[in-house]
Amino acid sequence: MIKYKQQQIHPSGESGFTIIESLVAILLVAILLTAIAPVIVIATATRVQSRRAELATQAAKTFIDGIRTGAITAPSTAAITLAAPTSAAPRRISDVVGVTGRPQDYLITSTNMPAPTSVTKANLYCFKNGSIVNPDCSSNTDNLFYIQASRIVQTTGINDGYRMGIRIYRADVDFSKTLKASTDTTKNTQQTFTGGLGDRQAPLIEMTTDIGNSTTTFQALCQRLGTATNQTCQ
């Protein structure tokens, strides 16, 4: 006769999570994610904004190179036109209207270069796919940046050169609202460290550069920038 041995089932010391334990674990994970979410958002936004600033800097360099080589039509607006100095009456800083000798007097401001009011405004260039188009950017729908440029200091000599102001705005700027620009006391460019999308109405970059040519001399540059009252351009 065949006998079957009854198998005994012993209770295991290991058991699964209960519903309450699972809910507690989910709650702890949610609290942890809530705590680190702002850090992740700030880090991501700052990385995106830093990339924007890097691309805007490249666009500015491309624009300046194009102006200097003649590949891009130079802006014609001059906010301050300086009379050519003479040996008998060399131009001093105090001779320039609006210039007092402060460092900010030689920077781009909303006074010597007002912010643009329209996408079709003169001296507004559009940058896309590594190329720059001027003057009407309204027909381009895939712009990366808008570049505003102006001659902010112009001498009368044809070969003296000029000082040019440059602003780089994001392509998603809203021209139906007021665009921002720095004044002589307040800097209004976008911050690289940001916890959101950034202020699209403010420029990414504001800068000035001197534009000369092969015949521009140091004396012409010195005369354009101005000297102290007890100095002359040598």
Phi, psi and omega in degrees: 000131182274127179254134177262129179273122182286126180279129180268133179259116180263135179298135182279147178281349181259133179224157180282174178289142173278168180299319181295318179296321177296318179296321178297317179297317178297320180296319179295319178296319180297319178296319179295316179296322178297324181289322185265352181301315179300324179295318179294318180296314181297317181296318179293315180296320179294321179295318178296316181293323177295323177293320177301313181297322179295315179293323178295322177296319177296320178297319179296318179296318178298318180296313181298317178299320179294322177294315183292329180270351181087004180288336179242136179294127183287148176294149185258343184289132175235117182285322181232120177255124185259139174285145180292130179285159176237166179296329179282331181223074178295143183285134178249168177302321183290347180278347184269125181296126178086355181252124182248357182103357177284150179303322182292345179292339181259007179261165178284133180224172178288348179277307181277350177207086181299151178296147179294153180244352182208151178291340180262007182298143178300151181067022174249120182252152176244141184244124177206144177051036177078005180237160183239133182240144178209147006255341186266112181261359186292335182277350179265124184257352182242037178294149175261321179215158167251133181246120174258131181221146180204148171281110184267340173221121183231128175269166184279335180293136186295331182254011182286336184084190182201165175258128187246136174261144183225134170233142177243117177252153176291155181290339181267019177296144182261106182284352175281350177245167182289129175273147183266156176203153181289149173255185180284354179236343185230131177266124186243030176277163180290148178273142177288322179273114184215151178256009180216214183276352182085164180273101185289345179278348180261148180289148174287321183223140168229128182205163174234153177211155180262131180250118177230190176218190186294342182257358179288128182261167176296324179299320178296318178297316180298318180294326180290319181284332181094158179230168176293163185294339181254016182234159174229162177280119181263000000 
